[in-house]
Structures are given as structure tokens and as C-alpha cells.
């Protein structure tokens, strides 16, 4: 089981905050110490979920790709507190916007903004509880059963600014047609990376008959079934 995007963000933020301190420690310092102390001292929740070896590996991979984090200036507690306060403030801004959409009965915009808040500060709130409160009012559509069709739904969508990826907020870069919660994207090399960037019109939608009719937008792969 792979780690979720918010969990990887948590690792990234923790490494940025603590890696230089452990790396430069005069006693038991260095890269291995940074990996060990970050994983064992700051990521207990991930360790309980995935196990110690997986978390160590994820921290090591992050630092291997960003060696500058190890040699950066050491951080103080005040600096780390300020960083976390900034992350929380960004998350709160997204959540405030989500609340406005929720009051306007726009559930998918609400869910998308909750996702963005979680990526800004993954440990700030119980985001799953917030999602559930939205989904109680608008039960998500059950995705199309693609068994036997040779088609697959994309597990996640690209993180394309200013859209957070899943869930789909709307379809079309100009028309911005509302998409009922639960519609997903079929895997494929579509012209648009996400439905929000799609330029296809209704006339350009194609019917796919693959062991059962699956209606897919040929501009972005949005499952219209």
C-alpha cells in the first residue's frame, strides 16, 4: 500500500523542519541519523500505519532527492512554529472558502478545497470528518463497473494548479459544467490532464463500446456513463 499524497507532504514538511538539525548534530549526526530521528521521533502515525521500514525508506527517498535539506541552516523552535502557523493559515483559508461553497450547495467545489487544505497542512484538521459531513448530503455516485472492458479508472489525477486533482470540480476550461460527485477519469493519453482543463465540447464526446457501453469524454477521459 503506497502512501497518500498528504502523507508524503507530511514527510516533506517534517524533513524540511528537522533534517538540518539532525544532520549537523555533533553527536551521531549525518544523513543516517537524520533519517532515523525524523522517522522514529516525528512520524509515529505513519509508522503505526505502514511500519518502520516503509517510513525509513520514504524519508530516505525524500532526502536522496533533496540533499540540500541536509545542509540547510539549522532551524529553531520559533522558526518551526512559524512555518507550521503559516501552513495552518493556508489550510484555514482553503477551508473558509470550502465553507462558502458548502453553504451554496456546491459539494464538489467544497471537497476540492478540503483536499487543498489537507495538502497545505496535513495534520492541522480531521479532514476525513469534514469530507464525510459534505458527502452525507450528497452521496457520491458509484463509479462505472469496468470489469471485462479493458479500461481502468485513474486512481489519482495530476496535481495541476490551481486545481488539486481529485475530486473533479467541473468539466471544461470555458463552460465549467458541474460534475456530480463520484464521476472519475478513464486512464489514457488524453489532450487535457484533468477535466477542469478540458477544451472538448459536448459534440466531441465519444461512445466507447467495450463489453458494455462506457461514455467517455475524448478530451480528458471523464467517465460520463
N, C-alpha and C positions, 0 to 999 in steps of 0.2 A: 504494500500500500504506500503510494507516494504522498509526500507532504503537500498540503494545500498551499495556495498562493499566500494567504495571510500568515501561515506558519513559517514560510520562507522569509516573509517580510520581518517577522519576529526575530528570526535568526540574524537577518541583515542588520536590524537596528541594534540588537544586543552586541554583535561583533563591532559595530561602529563605536558603541559606547565603551566597551571594555577591552577590546583586543590590544590596543597600545599599552594599556596599563600592565596586563599580564606579560606581554612580550618584553617590555623593558624592566620587569621586576628583577632586582639584583639577586634574588634568591629563587631558584627554579623558574627562571624566565625562558624566553624563546617561543617559537611557534607552537611546539608541542604543549607547552604549558598553557598558552592562550587557548588552544583547542580544548584541553582538558578542563580548565577552570570555567570557561564560558559554558560548555556543555553541562558540567556537573553542578555548577553553582547558580546558573541563571535560567536554565531551560527545563525545570523539573516537570512541567506539564507535558512537554514533548517527549521527555524520557519515559514517562509513565505510559504514553500512548504508543510510541514507536520502539522503545528500548534504547539502551545506552549506545550500542554500536552504531545504530542508524543516526542518532543525533550527533555523535562524534564525527561521523562521515559527512554529514550535511554541513557542519561547522567548518570542517577541514576543506571541503569543496568550495565553500564561500570564500574562505581566506586564500585558498590557492588562486582563485580568480581575481582577488583584490589584495595583493600583497602590500599595497600602500597603507591598508588599515593597520597593519602591524607596526609600521614605522612612523605612524602619525603621532603628533604630540599627545601625551597622556591627558586624560580628562579628569576633572574634579567632580565631586558630587554635585556641586552647584551647576556645573555645565550639563551634567547628565539630567538633572532635574529640569533645567530649562529646555533641553531637547524634548524630553517627554511632555512637558507642558505645551510645546509647540505642536507636537504630534496630536495630542488630545484636542487642542484648539481646532486643528484642521478637521479632525473627525467630527467634532461638535458642529462645525459649520456645515458639513455634509448632512448630518443628522437633522439639523434645523431645517435645511432645505427639504429633506425627506418628509418631515412632519407637515410642511406646507403642501406637498404633493399628496400626502395621505389624507389630509383634510379635504383636498379637491377631488378625492376618489380617483386617483391616478396610481394604482398599485405598482405597476412595473417601474415607473419612474422612482417611486418610493424604494423599491427593492434595490434598484441600481445604485441609488445614493447610499443606502445602507452598506452595500458592497464597497463603495468608495471609502466610506468612513472606516470600515474594517481594515482596508489596505493602508490607510493613513496611520492608524494606531490600533493594531490587532487586539491588544489586551485591555483597551480602555472600557469597553462595554460588553454586555452579553448580547452580541449581535444576532445570534440564532433566536433568542427570545423576541427581539424586535421583528425579525422576519416572520416568525410564527404569528405574531399579532396582526401582521398585514395579511398573511395567507389565510387566516381564519375567515376573513371577509371575502376573499377572492381565491377560492381553491384553484390551484394550478391545473391546467389541462394535462391529462395523461398523454405522454408522448406517443407518437405513432409506433406501432409494433413493426419493426423492420426485419423480424425473423424470416430468413429464407430469401430476402431480397438482394443480398449482397451489398446493401447500403448500410452506413453506420452514422449515428449522430455524433457530432463533435462533442467531446467531453467538456472542453473549455474553449472560449473564443479569445482571440488576441487582445491584449491589453492596449487598446488604441485610444489615445487621448482625443476628446475629453470623456470618452465612454469607458466604463470599467470592464467591458467584456460581458459575461453573463450576469444577470439575465438580459434579454433583448428589451431595449427601451421602446423602440419603434422601428418601422421599416421604411427605408428610403431617405436619402440625404436631403431631398427637397420636400416631398409630400409629408414625410414623417407620420405615416399611418400607424395607428395604435395596434399593438400586438398583444393578444390575450396571453396571460401568464401560462407558461408551460411549453409554448412552441420552441423548437430547437432548430439547430442548423445541421444539415447533412454534410458529411465530410466531402471535400472536393476542392479543386483548384478554381474557385470562383473569382470573378473580377474584383469583388468587394470583400475585404477581410471580415467585416461584420455587417449585419443588416442595416445598422444606422448609417453606413457609408454607401449603401446600395443606390445605384442610379437606374435600375431596371424599372420599367413601368408595368402595369397590370398586363398589357398586351404581350409582354416578353416572358410571362410565366409559362413554364412547360409542364406538361403532364408526363410523369415517369411511370411506366407500367412495368414493375419489377416484382413479379409474384404477388401482385396486389397494387392498386393504384396509389402512388405516392406523389403528391403535387409539390413541386419544389421550385423556388424562385431561382432562375438561372443566373441571376446577378450576384447572389450572395449565399444561396443554398438554404434559405429559410424554408422549413418544412410547413407547407400550407395545408397538409392533409387534415 
